[in-house]
Amino acid sequence: DEKNKAELIITACDECVTNCKKHAFGSTVFVKITQGDNVCTAEFTNDGAPPVGEIREGGGLTALRRKTEAAGGTMEVCTSPEFALIITIPKGEV
């Protein structure tokens, strides 16, 4: 339901805020949420330093990926030209 989708996006936001401060030494996380006919997409970026090399998913990102995929969604971690976490969730029951 919509509440579960919102909770998933809030969880992703929390993880991005933690990682922004801890790994990128940033202070602001930007969230862009868009809705298409069949999906809701949340894109998270930040004002921190760009990643140096590949991002290895650890506890928080791995847990977030599992929750996203359990909801029928996808999660993409981008590193260039800046960090971006993109979660896409199908509309309807989650």
PyMOL Python script that loads the backbone (N, CA, C, O; Angstrom):
from pymol import cmd

cmd.read_pdbstr("""\
ATOM      1  N   ASP A   1       0.836  -1.186   0.000  1.00  0.00           N
ATOM      2  CA  ASP A   1       0.000   0.000   0.000  1.00  0.00           C
ATOM      3  C   ASP A   1       0.880   1.249   0.000  1.00  0.00           C
ATOM      4  O   ASP A   1       2.105   1.153   0.074  1.00  0.00           O
ATOM      5  N   GLU A   2       0.257   2.403  -0.082  1.00  0.00           N
ATOM      6  CA  GLU A   2       0.990   3.665  -0.173  1.00  0.00           C
ATOM      7  C   GLU A   2       1.832   3.930   1.080  1.00  0.00           C
ATOM      8  O   GLU A   2       2.913   4.511   0.986  1.00  0.00           O
ATOM      9  N   LYS A   3       1.349   3.513   2.238  1.00  0.00           N
ATOM     10  CA  LYS A   3       2.098   3.711   3.481  1.00  0.00           C
ATOM     11  C   LYS A   3       3.422   2.949   3.419  1.00  0.00           C
ATOM     12  O   LYS A   3       4.458   3.482   3.817  1.00  0.00           O
ATOM     13  N   ASN A   4       3.400   1.717   2.928  1.00  0.00           N
ATOM     14  CA  ASN A   4       4.625   0.929   2.823  1.00  0.00           C
ATOM     15  C   ASN A   4       5.615   1.562   1.844  1.00  0.00           C
ATOM     16  O   ASN A   4       6.822   1.535   2.084  1.00  0.00           O
ATOM     17  N   LYS A   5       5.119   2.127   0.752  1.00  0.00           N
ATOM     18  CA  LYS A   5       5.988   2.811  -0.200  1.00  0.00           C
ATOM     19  C   LYS A   5       6.639   4.013   0.451  1.00  0.00           C
ATOM     20  O   LYS A   5       7.840   4.241   0.300  1.00  0.00           O
ATOM     21  N   ALA A   6       5.847   4.777   1.172  1.00  0.00           N
ATOM     22  CA  ALA A   6       6.376   5.955   1.842  1.00  0.00           C
ATOM     23  C   ALA A   6       7.434   5.558   2.874  1.00  0.00           C
ATOM     24  O   ALA A   6       8.464   6.223   2.993  1.00  0.00           O
ATOM     25  N   GLU A   7       7.186   4.488   3.614  1.00  0.00           N
ATOM     26  CA  GLU A   7       8.160   4.026   4.604  1.00  0.00           C
ATOM     27  C   GLU A   7       9.454   3.569   3.934  1.00  0.00           C
ATOM     28  O   GLU A   7      10.537   3.781   4.479  1.00  0.00           O
ATOM     29  N   LEU A   8       9.357   2.949   2.769  1.00  0.00           N
ATOM     30  CA  LEU A   8      10.552   2.522   2.036  1.00  0.00           C
ATOM     31  C   LEU A   8      11.357   3.748   1.590  1.00  0.00           C
ATOM     32  O   LEU A   8      12.584   3.751   1.697  1.00  0.00           O
ATOM     33  N   ILE A   9      10.693   4.766   1.103  1.00  0.00           N
ATOM     34  CA  ILE A   9      11.384   5.986   0.680  1.00  0.00           C
ATOM     35  C   ILE A   9      12.004   6.694   1.879  1.00  0.00           C
ATOM     36  O   ILE A   9      13.106   7.230   1.770  1.00  0.00           O
ATOM     37  N   ILE A  10      11.325   6.707   3.011  1.00  0.00           N
ATOM     38  CA  ILE A  10      11.881   7.307   4.226  1.00  0.00           C
ATOM     39  C   ILE A  10      13.106   6.533   4.691  1.00  0.00           C
ATOM     40  O   ILE A  10      14.091   7.137   5.115  1.00  0.00           O
ATOM     41  N   THR A  11      13.060   5.207   4.618  1.00  0.00           N
ATOM     42  CA  THR A  11      14.213   4.378   4.975  1.00  0.00           C
ATOM     43  C   THR A  11      15.395   4.696   4.061  1.00  0.00           C
ATOM     44  O   THR A  11      16.529   4.816   4.525  1.00  0.00           O
ATOM     45  N   ALA A  12      15.128   4.832   2.768  1.00  0.00           N
ATOM     46  CA  ALA A  12      16.186   5.173   1.818  1.00  0.00           C
ATOM     47  C   ALA A  12      16.769   6.542   2.122  1.00  0.00           C
ATOM     48  O   ALA A  12      17.983   6.734   2.056  1.00  0.00           O
ATOM     49  N   CYS A  13      15.912   7.487   2.451  1.00  0.00           N
ATOM     50  CA  CYS A  13      16.364   8.836   2.793  1.00  0.00           C
ATOM     51  C   CYS A  13      17.259   8.804   4.029  1.00  0.00           C
ATOM     52  O   CYS A  13      18.302   9.456   4.061  1.00  0.00           O
ATOM     53  N   ASP A  14      16.858   8.060   5.027  1.00  0.00           N
ATOM     54  CA  ASP A  14      17.648   7.931   6.256  1.00  0.00           C
ATOM     55  C   ASP A  14      19.031   7.351   5.953  1.00  0.00           C
ATOM     56  O   ASP A  14      20.038   7.838   6.465  1.00  0.00           O
ATOM     57  N   GLU A  15      19.074   6.319   5.127  1.00  0.00           N
ATOM     58  CA  GLU A  15      20.345   5.695   4.759  1.00  0.00           C
ATOM     59  C   GLU A  15      21.224   6.676   3.983  1.00  0.00           C
ATOM     60  O   GLU A  15      22.435   6.732   4.198  1.00  0.00           O
ATOM     61  N   CYS A  16      20.617   7.444   3.088  1.00  0.00           N
ATOM     62  CA  CYS A  16      21.380   8.414   2.302  1.00  0.00           C
ATOM     63  C   CYS A  16      21.918   9.549   3.161  1.00  0.00           C
ATOM     64  O   CYS A  16      23.035  10.015   2.937  1.00  0.00           O
ATOM     65  N   VAL A  17      21.145   9.997   4.135  1.00  0.00           N
ATOM     66  CA  VAL A  17      21.621  11.041   5.040  1.00  0.00           C
ATOM     67  C   VAL A  17      22.809  10.525   5.854  1.00  0.00           C
ATOM     68  O   VAL A  17      23.818  11.216   5.993  1.00  0.00           O
ATOM     69  N   THR A  18      22.687   9.323   6.383  1.00  0.00           N
ATOM     70  CA  THR A  18      23.778   8.723   7.155  1.00  0.00           C
ATOM     71  C   THR A  18      25.037   8.601   6.305  1.00  0.00           C
ATOM     72  O   THR A  18      26.124   8.984   6.738  1.00  0.00           O
ATOM     73  N   ASN A  19      24.888   8.066   5.089  1.00  0.00           N
ATOM     74  CA  ASN A  19      26.047   7.854   4.227  1.00  0.00           C
ATOM     75  C   ASN A  19      26.637   9.165   3.706  1.00  0.00           C
ATOM     76  O   ASN A  19      27.847   9.258   3.500  1.00  0.00           O
ATOM     77  N   CYS A  20      25.798  10.170   3.492  1.00  0.00           N
ATOM     78  CA  CYS A  20      26.281  11.479   3.056  1.00  0.00           C
ATOM     79  C   CYS A  20      27.248  12.040   4.086  1.00  0.00           C
ATOM     80  O   CYS A  20      28.339  12.493   3.741  1.00  0.00           O
ATOM     81  N   LYS A  21      26.853  12.009   5.323  1.00  0.00           N
ATOM     82  CA  LYS A  21      27.694  12.557   6.395  1.00  0.00           C
ATOM     83  C   LYS A  21      28.921  11.687   6.638  1.00  0.00           C
ATOM     84  O   LYS A  21      30.034  12.197   6.771  1.00  0.00           O
ATOM     85  N   LYS A  22      28.718  10.377   6.695  1.00  0.00           N
ATOM     86  CA  LYS A  22      29.778   9.443   7.071  1.00  0.00           C
ATOM     87  C   LYS A  22      30.831   9.243   5.982  1.00  0.00           C
ATOM     88  O   LYS A  22      32.024   9.179   6.280  1.00  0.00           O
ATOM     89  N   HIS A  23      30.400   9.145   4.731  1.00  0.00           N
ATOM     90  CA  HIS A  23      31.322   8.793   3.651  1.00  0.00           C
ATOM     91  C   HIS A  23      31.658   9.956   2.711  1.00  0.00           C
ATOM     92  O   HIS A  23      32.779  10.043   2.209  1.00  0.00           O
ATOM     93  N   ALA A  24      30.696  10.842   2.474  1.00  0.00           N
ATOM     94  CA  ALA A  24      30.924  11.931   1.511  1.00  0.00           C
ATOM     95  C   ALA A  24      31.209  13.262   2.205  1.00  0.00           C
ATOM     96  O   ALA A  24      31.563  14.244   1.552  1.00  0.00           O
ATOM     97  N   PHE A  25      31.054  13.290   3.526  1.00  0.00           N
ATOM     98  CA  PHE A  25      31.296  14.494   4.318  1.00  0.00           C
ATOM     99  C   PHE A  25      30.461  15.676   3.830  1.00  0.00           C
ATOM    100  O   PHE A  25      30.900  16.826   3.848  1.00  0.00           O
ATOM    101  N   GLY A  26      29.244  15.352   3.392  1.00  0.00           N
ATOM    102  CA  GLY A  26      28.318  16.372   2.928  1.00  0.00           C
ATOM    103  C   GLY A  26      27.366  16.804   4.022  1.00  0.00           C
ATOM    104  O   GLY A  26      27.381  16.267   5.130  1.00  0.00           O
ATOM    105  N   SER A  27      26.533  17.791   3.694  1.00  0.00           N
ATOM    106  CA  SER A  27      25.585  18.304   4.685  1.00  0.00           C
ATOM    107  C   SER A  27      24.141  18.314   4.199  1.00  0.00           C
ATOM    108  O   SER A  27      23.222  18.549   4.984  1.00  0.00           O
ATOM    109  N   THR A  28      23.938  18.058   2.902  1.00  0.00           N
ATOM    110  CA  THR A  28      22.588  18.138   2.354  1.00  0.00           C
ATOM    111  C   THR A  28      22.318  16.957   1.432  1.00  0.00           C
ATOM    112  O   THR A  28      23.147  16.605   0.593  1.00  0.00           O
ATOM    113  N   VAL A  29      21.153  16.355   1.597  1.00  0.00           N
ATOM    114  CA  VAL A  29      20.695  15.297   0.700  1.00  0.00           C
ATOM    115  C   VAL A  29      19.508  15.845  -0.076  1.00  0.00           C
ATOM    116  O   VAL A  29      18.591  16.434   0.497  1.00  0.00           O
ATOM    117  N   PHE A  30      19.538  15.642  -1.391  1.00  0.00           N
ATOM    118  CA  PHE A  30      18.467  16.100  -2.265  1.00  0.00           C
ATOM    119  C   PHE A  30      17.642  14.885  -2.679  1.00  0.00           C
ATOM    120  O   PHE A  30      18.193  13.837  -3.018  1.00  0.00           O
ATOM    121  N   VAL A  31      16.321  15.031  -2.650  1.00  0.00           N
ATOM    122  CA  VAL A  31      15.423  13.935  -2.997  1.00  0.00           C
ATOM    123  C   VAL A  31      14.489  14.413  -4.101  1.00  0.00           C
ATOM    124  O   VAL A  31      13.831  15.446  -3.974  1.00  0.00           O
ATOM    125  N   LYS A  32      14.443  13.641  -5.191  1.00  0.00           N
ATOM    126  CA  LYS A  32      13.533  13.945  -6.297  1.00  0.00           C
ATOM    127  C   LYS A  32      12.624  12.731  -6.468  1.00  0.00           C
ATOM    128  O   LYS A  32      13.093  11.633  -6.771  1.00  0.00           O
ATOM    129  N   ILE A  33      11.330  12.933  -6.274  1.00  0.00           N
ATOM    130  CA  ILE A  33      10.358  11.852  -6.405  1.00  0.00           C
ATOM    131  C   ILE A  33       9.483  12.145  -7.620  1.00  0.00           C
ATOM    132  O   ILE A  33       8.899  13.221  -7.747  1.00  0.00           O
ATOM    133  N   THR A  34       9.411  11.157  -8.507  1.00  0.00           N
ATOM    134  CA  THR A  34       8.568  11.289  -9.686  1.00  0.00           C
ATOM    135  C   THR A  34       7.658  10.070  -9.780  1.00  0.00           C
ATOM    136  O   THR A  34       7.991   8.987  -9.299  1.00  0.00           O
ATOM    137  N   GLN A  35       6.506  10.268 -10.407  1.00  0.00           N
ATOM    138  CA  GLN A  35       5.572   9.165 -10.582  1.00  0.00           C
ATOM    139  C   GLN A  35       5.202   9.042 -12.046  1.00  0.00           C
ATOM    140  O   GLN A  35       4.846  10.022 -12.701  1.00  0.00           O
ATOM    141  N   GLY A  36       5.291   7.830 -12.543  1.00  0.00           N
ATOM    142  CA  GLY A  36       4.841   7.519 -13.893  1.00  0.00           C
ATOM    143  C   GLY A  36       3.531   6.771 -13.808  1.00  0.00           C
ATOM    144  O   GLY A  36       2.897   6.725 -12.754  1.00  0.00           O
ATOM    145  N   ASP A  37       3.130   6.191 -14.912  1.00  0.00           N
ATOM    146  CA  ASP A  37       1.868   5.450 -14.929  1.00  0.00           C
ATOM    147  C   ASP A  37       1.908   4.234 -14.007  1.00  0.00           C
ATOM    148  O   ASP A  37       0.920   3.922 -13.341  1.00  0.00           O
ATOM    149  N   ASN A  38       3.049   3.549 -13.970  1.00  0.00           N
ATOM    150  CA  ASN A  38       3.120   2.292 -13.229  1.00  0.00           C
ATOM    151  C   ASN A  38       4.149   2.268 -12.109  1.00  0.00           C
ATOM    152  O   ASN A  38       4.205   1.301 -11.349  1.00  0.00           O
ATOM    153  N   VAL A  39       4.976   3.325 -11.988  1.00  0.00           N
ATOM    154  CA  VAL A  39       6.044   3.305 -10.990  1.00  0.00           C
ATOM    155  C   VAL A  39       6.205   4.647 -10.296  1.00  0.00           C
ATOM    156  O   VAL A  39       5.792   5.694 -10.795  1.00  0.00           O
ATOM    157  N   CYS A  40       6.817   4.573  -9.135  1.00  0.00           N
ATOM    158  CA  CYS A  40       7.248   5.750  -8.385  1.00  0.00           C
ATOM    159  C   CYS A  40       8.759   5.641  -8.270  1.00  0.00           C
ATOM    160  O   CYS A  40       9.279   4.595  -7.883  1.00  0.00           O
ATOM    161  N   THR A  41       9.469   6.714  -8.602  1.00  0.00           N
ATOM    162  CA  THR A  41      10.927   6.703  -8.550  1.00  0.00           C
ATOM    163  C   THR A  41      11.407   7.778  -7.585  1.00  0.00           C
ATOM    164  O   THR A  41      10.946   8.919  -7.630  1.00  0.00           O
ATOM    165  N   ALA A  42      12.335   7.405  -6.716  1.00  0.00           N
ATOM    166  CA  ALA A  42      12.957   8.345  -5.796  1.00  0.00           C
ATOM    167  C   ALA A  42      14.450   8.356  -6.089  1.00  0.00           C
ATOM    168  O   ALA A  42      15.106   7.315  -6.068  1.00  0.00           O
ATOM    169  N   GLU A  43      14.984   9.551  -6.364  1.00  0.00           N
ATOM    170  CA  GLU A  43      16.408   9.711  -6.654  1.00  0.00           C
ATOM    171  C   GLU A  43      17.037  10.569  -5.564  1.00  0.00           C
ATOM    172  O   GLU A  43      16.573  11.672  -5.273  1.00  0.00           O
ATOM    173  N   PHE A  44      18.102  10.041  -4.967  1.00  0.00           N
ATOM    174  CA  PHE A  44      18.786  10.717  -3.873  1.00  0.00           C
ATOM    175  C   PHE A  44      20.190  11.103  -4.321  1.00  0.00           C
ATOM    176  O   PHE A  44      20.939  10.262  -4.817  1.00  0.00           O
ATOM    177  N   THR A  45      20.548  12.377  -4.146  1.00  0.00           N
ATOM    178  CA  THR A  45      21.901  12.862  -4.393  1.00  0.00           C
ATOM    179  C   THR A  45      22.309  13.681  -3.170  1.00  0.00           C
ATOM    180  O   THR A  45      21.503  13.892  -2.263  1.00  0.00           O
ATOM    181  N   ASN A  46      23.557  14.141  -3.147  1.00  0.00           N
ATOM    182  CA  ASN A  46      23.992  14.947  -2.003  1.00  0.00           C
ATOM    183  C   ASN A  46      25.041  15.960  -2.434  1.00  0.00           C
ATOM    184  O   ASN A  46      25.505  15.947  -3.574  1.00  0.00           O
ATOM    185  N   ASP A  47      25.409  16.836  -1.506  1.00  0.00           N
ATOM    186  CA  ASP A  47      26.402  17.863  -1.801  1.00  0.00           C
ATOM    187  C   ASP A  47      27.800  17.469  -1.321  1.00  0.00           C
ATOM    188  O   ASP A  47      28.687  18.317  -1.228  1.00  0.00           O
ATOM    189  N   GLY A  48      27.993  16.201  -1.022  1.00  0.00           N
ATOM    190  CA  GLY A  48      29.286  15.732  -0.535  1.00  0.00           C
ATOM    191  C   GLY A  48      30.271  15.471  -1.655  1.00  0.00           C
ATOM    192  O   GLY A  48      29.982  15.680  -2.834  1.00  0.00           O
ATOM    193  N   ALA A  49      31.437  15.011  -1.254  1.00  0.00           N
ATOM    194  CA  ALA A  49      32.491  14.674  -2.216  1.00  0.00           C
ATOM    195  C   ALA A  49      32.041  13.491  -3.065  1.00  0.00           C
ATOM    196  O   ALA A  49      31.421  12.560  -2.551  1.00  0.00           O
ATOM    197  N   PRO A  50      32.348  13.519  -4.368  1.00  0.00           N
ATOM    198  CA  PRO A  50      31.989  12.384  -5.219  1.00  0.00           C
ATOM    199  C   PRO A  50      32.726  11.129  -4.764  1.00  0.00           C
ATOM    200  O   PRO A  50      33.818  11.222  -4.202  1.00  0.00           O
ATOM    201  N   PRO A  51      32.146   9.971  -4.997  1.00  0.00           N
ATOM    202  CA  PRO A  51      32.809   8.721  -4.608  1.00  0.00           C
ATOM    203  C   PRO A  51      34.135   8.544  -5.351  1.00  0.00           C
ATOM    204  O   PRO A  51      34.282   8.931  -6.510  1.00  0.00           O
ATOM    205  N   VAL A  52      35.077   7.953  -4.649  1.00  0.00           N
ATOM    206  CA  VAL A  52      36.345   7.593  -5.263  1.00  0.00           C
ATOM    207  C   VAL A  52      36.269   6.098  -5.508  1.00  0.00           C
ATOM    208  O   VAL A  52      36.406   5.302  -4.579  1.00  0.00           O
ATOM    209  N   GLY A  53      36.054   5.719  -6.748  1.00  0.00           N
ATOM    210  CA  GLY A  53      35.935   4.306  -7.077  1.00  0.00           C
ATOM    211  C   GLY A  53      34.532   3.779  -6.855  1.00  0.00           C
ATOM    212  O   GLY A  53      33.576   4.529  -6.656  1.00  0.00           O
ATOM    213  N   GLU A  54      34.449   2.471  -6.897  1.00  0.00           N
ATOM    214  CA  GLU A  54      33.175   1.765  -6.784  1.00  0.00           C
ATOM    215  C   GLU A  54      32.652   1.798  -5.347  1.00  0.00           C
ATOM    216  O   GLU A  54      33.423   1.700  -4.393  1.00  0.00           O
ATOM    217  N   ILE A  55      31.349   1.935  -5.209  1.00  0.00           N
ATOM    218  CA  ILE A  55      30.723   1.872  -3.887  1.00  0.00           C
ATOM    219  C   ILE A  55      30.394   0.419  -3.600  1.00  0.00           C
ATOM    220  O   ILE A  55      29.727  -0.244  -4.395  1.00  0.00           O
ATOM    221  N   ARG A  56      30.855  -0.066  -2.482  1.00  0.00           N
ATOM    222  CA  ARG A  56      30.528  -1.433  -2.074  1.00  0.00           C
ATOM    223  C   ARG A  56      29.351  -1.370  -1.115  1.00  0.00           C
ATOM    224  O   ARG A  56      29.382  -0.668  -0.105  1.00  0.00           O
ATOM    225  N   GLU A  57      28.324  -2.114  -1.453  1.00  0.00           N
ATOM    226  CA  GLU A  57      27.152  -2.129  -0.577  1.00  0.00           C
ATOM    227  C   GLU A  57      27.503  -2.864   0.700  1.00  0.00           C
ATOM    228  O   GLU A  57      28.085  -3.949   0.679  1.00  0.00           O
ATOM    229  N   GLY A  58      27.133  -2.246   1.812  1.00  0.00           N
ATOM    230  CA  GLY A  58      27.359  -2.852   3.112  1.00  0.00           C
ATOM    231  C   GLY A  58      26.028  -3.071   3.798  1.00  0.00           C
ATOM    232  O   GLY A  58      25.014  -3.282   3.132  1.00  0.00           O
ATOM    233  N   GLY A  59      26.018  -3.026   5.098  1.00  0.00           N
ATOM    234  CA  GLY A  59      24.822  -3.322   5.878  1.00  0.00           C
ATOM    235  C   GLY A  59      23.605  -2.516   5.492  1.00  0.00           C
ATOM    236  O   GLY A  59      22.554  -3.086   5.199  1.00  0.00           O
ATOM    237  N   GLY A  60      23.726  -1.178   5.486  1.00  0.00           N
ATOM    238  CA  GLY A  60      22.569  -0.331   5.227  1.00  0.00           C
ATOM    239  C   GLY A  60      22.054  -0.416   3.805  1.00  0.00           C
ATOM    240  O   GLY A  60      20.854  -0.578   3.586  1.00  0.00           O
ATOM    241  N   LEU A  61      22.958  -0.306   2.828  1.00  0.00           N
ATOM    242  CA  LEU A  61      22.531  -0.378   1.432  1.00  0.00           C
ATOM    243  C   LEU A  61      22.038  -1.773   1.066  1.00  0.00           C
ATOM    244  O   LEU A  61      21.089  -1.919   0.295  1.00  0.00           O
ATOM    245  N   THR A  62      22.678  -2.792   1.615  1.00  0.00           N
ATOM    246  CA  THR A  62      22.240  -4.163   1.341  1.00  0.00           C
ATOM    247  C   THR A  62      20.834  -4.387   1.890  1.00  0.00           C
ATOM    248  O   THR A  62      19.987  -4.969   1.212  1.00  0.00           O
ATOM    249  N   ALA A  63      20.586  -3.928   3.110  1.00  0.00           N
ATOM    250  CA  ALA A  63      19.253  -4.061   3.710  1.00  0.00           C
ATOM    251  C   ALA A  63      18.218  -3.291   2.899  1.00  0.00           C
ATOM    252  O   ALA A  63      17.097  -3.762   2.704  1.00  0.00           O
ATOM    253  N   LEU A  64      18.597  -2.105   2.427  1.00  0.00           N
ATOM    254  CA  LEU A  64      17.686  -1.298   1.624  1.00  0.00           C
ATOM    255  C   LEU A  64      17.391  -1.995   0.298  1.00  0.00           C
ATOM    256  O   LEU A  64      16.245  -2.001  -0.150  1.00  0.00           O
ATOM    257  N   ARG A  65      18.393  -2.575  -0.329  1.00  0.00           N
ATOM    258  CA  ARG A  65      18.183  -3.305  -1.587  1.00  0.00           C
ATOM    259  C   ARG A  65      17.204  -4.459  -1.357  1.00  0.00           C
ATOM    260  O   ARG A  65      16.286  -4.662  -2.152  1.00  0.00           O
ATOM    261  N   ARG A  66      17.395  -5.205  -0.283  1.00  0.00           N
ATOM    262  CA  ARG A  66      16.496  -6.337   0.005  1.00  0.00           C
ATOM    263  C   ARG A  66      15.055  -5.872   0.185  1.00  0.00           C
ATOM    264  O   ARG A  66      14.131  -6.489  -0.344  1.00  0.00           O
ATOM    265  N   LYS A  67      14.862  -4.783   0.932  1.00  0.00           N
ATOM    266  CA  LYS A  67      13.507  -4.255   1.149  1.00  0.00           C
ATOM    267  C   LYS A  67      12.895  -3.780  -0.164  1.00  0.00           C
ATOM    268  O   LYS A  67      11.715  -4.007  -0.432  1.00  0.00           O
ATOM    269  N   THR A  68      13.715  -3.116  -0.976  1.00  0.00           N
ATOM    270  CA  THR A  68      13.228  -2.604  -2.257  1.00  0.00           C
ATOM    271  C   THR A  68      12.824  -3.745  -3.178  1.00  0.00           C
ATOM    272  O   THR A  68      11.751  -3.713  -3.780  1.00  0.00           O
ATOM    273  N   GLU A  69      13.680  -4.746  -3.287  1.00  0.00           N
ATOM    274  CA  GLU A  69      13.381  -5.884  -4.162  1.00  0.00           C
ATOM    275  C   GLU A  69      12.212  -6.707  -3.631  1.00  0.00           C
ATOM    276  O   GLU A  69      11.444  -7.253  -4.423  1.00  0.00           O
ATOM    277  N   ALA A  70      12.059  -6.811  -2.312  1.00  0.00           N
ATOM    278  CA  ALA A  70      10.920  -7.520  -1.726  1.00  0.00           C
ATOM    279  C   ALA A  70       9.605  -6.806  -2.065  1.00  0.00           C
ATOM    280  O   ALA A  70       8.543  -7.427  -2.121  1.00  0.00           O
ATOM    281  N   ALA A  71       9.700  -5.485  -2.288  1.00  0.00           N
ATOM    282  CA  ALA A  71       8.524  -4.708  -2.656  1.00  0.00           C
ATOM    283  C   ALA A  71       8.294  -4.718  -4.163  1.00  0.00           C
ATOM    284  O   ALA A  71       7.393  -4.042  -4.662  1.00  0.00           O
ATOM    285  N   GLY A  72       9.121  -5.495  -4.900  1.00  0.00           N
ATOM    286  CA  GLY A  72       8.975  -5.572  -6.345  1.00  0.00           C
ATOM    287  C   GLY A  72       9.687  -4.458  -7.084  1.00  0.00           C
ATOM    288  O   GLY A  72       9.489  -4.276  -8.285  1.00  0.00           O
ATOM    289  N   GLY A  73      10.521  -3.709  -6.365  1.00  0.00           N
ATOM    290  CA  GLY A  73      11.209  -2.576  -6.966  1.00  0.00           C
ATOM    291  C   GLY A  73      12.649  -2.873  -7.333  1.00  0.00           C
ATOM    292  O   GLY A  73      13.127  -3.999  -7.196  1.00  0.00           O
ATOM    293  N   THR A  74      13.330  -1.837  -7.801  1.00  0.00           N
ATOM    294  CA  THR A  74      14.742  -1.938  -8.144  1.00  0.00           C
ATOM    295  C   THR A  74      15.507  -0.821  -7.450  1.00  0.00           C
ATOM    296  O   THR A  74      14.948   0.220  -7.105  1.00  0.00           O
ATOM    297  N   MET A  75      16.797  -1.062  -7.253  1.00  0.00           N
ATOM    298  CA  MET A  75      17.671  -0.064  -6.640  1.00  0.00           C
ATOM    299  C   MET A  75      18.940   0.018  -7.460  1.00  0.00           C
ATOM    300  O   MET A  75      19.558  -1.000  -7.772  1.00  0.00           O
ATOM    301  N   GLU A  76      19.326   1.235  -7.808  1.00  0.00           N
ATOM    302  CA  GLU A  76      20.544   1.465  -8.580  1.00  0.00           C
ATOM    303  C   GLU A  76      21.430   2.443  -7.830  1.00  0.00           C
ATOM    304  O   GLU A  76      20.958   3.480  -7.362  1.00  0.00           O
ATOM    305  N   VAL A  77      22.719   2.118  -7.711  1.00  0.00           N
ATOM    306  CA  VAL A  77      23.690   3.002  -7.086  1.00  0.00           C
ATOM    307  C   VAL A  77      24.611   3.508  -8.187  1.00  0.00           C
ATOM    308  O   VAL A  77      25.299   2.722  -8.839  1.00  0.00           O
ATOM    309  N   CYS A  78      24.624   4.822  -8.393  1.00  0.00           N
ATOM    310  CA  CYS A  78      25.468   5.445  -9.415  1.00  0.00           C
ATOM    311  C   CYS A  78      26.617   6.192  -8.739  1.00  0.00           C
ATOM    312  O   CYS A  78      26.457   6.728  -7.643  1.00  0.00           O
ATOM    313  N   THR A  79      27.761   6.221  -9.393  1.00  0.00           N
ATOM    314  CA  THR A  79      28.917   6.900  -8.805  1.00  0.00           C
ATOM    315  C   THR A  79      29.472   8.025  -9.666  1.00  0.00           C
ATOM    316  O   THR A  79      30.300   8.804  -9.194  1.00  0.00           O
ATOM    317  N   SER A  80      29.039   8.128 -10.911  1.00  0.00           N
ATOM    318  CA  SER A  80      29.622   9.128 -11.791  1.00  0.00           C
ATOM    319  C   SER A  80      28.521   9.835 -12.560  1.00  0.00           C
ATOM    320  O   SER A  80      27.627   9.159 -13.069  1.00  0.00           O
ATOM    321  N   PRO A  81      28.532  11.127 -12.673  1.00  0.00           N
ATOM    322  CA  PRO A  81      29.570  12.042 -12.209  1.00  0.00           C
ATOM    323  C   PRO A  81      29.474  12.371 -10.723  1.00  0.00           C
ATOM    324  O   PRO A  81      30.377  12.993 -10.162  1.00  0.00           O
ATOM    325  N   GLU A  82      28.381  11.953 -10.085  1.00  0.00           N
ATOM    326  CA  GLU A  82      28.198  12.149  -8.652  1.00  0.00           C
ATOM    327  C   GLU A  82      27.457  10.937  -8.101  1.00  0.00           C
ATOM    328  O   GLU A  82      26.940  10.114  -8.857  1.00  0.00           O
ATOM    329  N   PHE A  83      27.414  10.839  -6.790  1.00  0.00           N
ATOM    330  CA  PHE A  83      26.655   9.760  -6.165  1.00  0.00           C
ATOM    331  C   PHE A  83      25.172   9.973  -6.418  1.00  0.00           C
ATOM    332  O   PHE A  83      24.671  11.093  -6.330  1.00  0.00           O
ATOM    333  N   ALA A  84      24.480   8.896  -6.732  1.00  0.00           N
ATOM    334  CA  ALA A  84      23.021   8.918  -6.819  1.00  0.00           C
ATOM    335  C   ALA A  84      22.505   7.527  -6.460  1.00  0.00           C
ATOM    336  O   ALA A  84      23.042   6.513  -6.907  1.00  0.00           O
ATOM    337  N   LEU A  85      21.471   7.502  -5.659  1.00  0.00           N
ATOM    338  CA  LEU A  85      20.766   6.264  -5.339  1.00  0.00           C
ATOM    339  C   LEU A  85      19.380   6.411  -5.947  1.00  0.00           C
ATOM    340  O   LEU A  85      18.675   7.380  -5.664  1.00  0.00           O
ATOM    341  N   ILE A  86      18.988   5.460  -6.776  1.00  0.00           N
ATOM    342  CA  ILE A  86      17.703   5.540  -7.453  1.00  0.00           C
ATOM    343  C   ILE A  86      16.887   4.296  -7.119  1.00  0.00           C
ATOM    344  O   ILE A  86      17.302   3.168  -7.385  1.00  0.00           O
ATOM    345  N   ILE A  87      15.729   4.529  -6.537  1.00  0.00           N
ATOM    346  CA  ILE A  87      14.823   3.446  -6.178  1.00  0.00           C
ATOM    347  C   ILE A  87      13.558   3.591  -7.007  1.00  0.00           C
ATOM    348  O   ILE A  87      12.958   4.665  -7.059  1.00  0.00           O
ATOM    349  N   THR A  88      13.159   2.510  -7.649  1.00  0.00           N
ATOM    350  CA  THR A  88      11.932   2.501  -8.434  1.00  0.00           C
ATOM    351  C   THR A  88      11.011   1.451  -7.850  1.00  0.00           C
ATOM    352  O   THR A  88      11.388   0.289  -7.700  1.00  0.00           O
ATOM    353  N   ILE A  89       9.794   1.871  -7.520  1.00  0.00           N
ATOM    354  CA  ILE A  89       8.810   0.996  -6.879  1.00  0.00           C
ATOM    355  C   ILE A  89       7.567   0.953  -7.743  1.00  0.00           C
ATOM    356  O   ILE A  89       7.072   1.997  -8.167  1.00  0.00           O
ATOM    357  N   PRO A  90       7.046  -0.260  -8.016  1.00  0.00           N
ATOM    358  CA  PRO A  90       5.811  -0.318  -8.804  1.00  0.00           C
ATOM    359  C   PRO A  90       4.640   0.268  -8.031  1.00  0.00           C
ATOM    360  O   PRO A  90       4.567   0.159  -6.807  1.00  0.00           O
ATOM    361  N   LYS A  91       3.738   0.884  -8.757  1.00  0.00           N
ATOM    362  CA  LYS A  91       2.519   1.388  -8.123  1.00  0.00           C
ATOM    363  C   LYS A  91       1.620   0.201  -7.811  1.00  0.00           C
ATOM    364  O   LYS A  91       1.730  -0.853  -8.437  1.00  0.00           O
ATOM    365  N   GLY A  92       0.747   0.374  -6.859  1.00  0.00           N
ATOM    366  CA  GLY A  92      -0.123  -0.708  -6.440  1.00  0.00           C
ATOM    367  C   GLY A  92       0.367  -1.264  -5.125  1.00  0.00           C
ATOM    368  O   GLY A  92       1.071  -0.579  -4.383  1.00  0.00           O
ATOM    369  N   GLU A  93       0.011  -2.473  -4.832  1.00  0.00           N
ATOM    370  CA  GLU A  93       0.372  -3.099  -3.559  1.00  0.00           C
ATOM    371  C   GLU A  93       1.874  -3.297  -3.439  1.00  0.00           C
ATOM    372  O   GLU A  93       2.534  -3.718  -4.389  1.00  0.00           O
ATOM    373  N   VAL A  94       2.406  -2.989  -2.267  1.00  0.00           N
ATOM    374  CA  VAL A  94       3.824  -3.191  -1.956  1.00  0.00           C
ATOM    375  C   VAL A  94       3.878  -4.076  -0.732  1.00  0.00           C
ATOM    376  O   VAL A  94       4.964  -4.404  -0.255  1.00  0.00           O
TER     377      VAL A  94
END
""", "prot")
cmd.dss("prot")
cmd.show_as("cartoon", "prot")
cmd.util.cbc("prot")
cmd.orient("prot")
